[in-house]
């Protein structure tokens, strides 16, 4: 079975290892990718956008060796 592409706020926050409160605050502050409104009451985040966010964070880090 494949994993879903679209995540609820709870699923997306778990995926990133954040509390739901922190996740929603970061989304509101436009630190995280913006959600997709499916219906008036259904808001989701695209897993590909979350993965791109993770990769962007990794690219900004300076590796520290020894």
Secondary structure, 3 states (H helix, E strand, C coil): CCCCCEECHHHHHHHHCCCHHHHHHHHHCCCCCCCEECCCCCEEEEHHHHHHHHHHHHHHCCCCCC
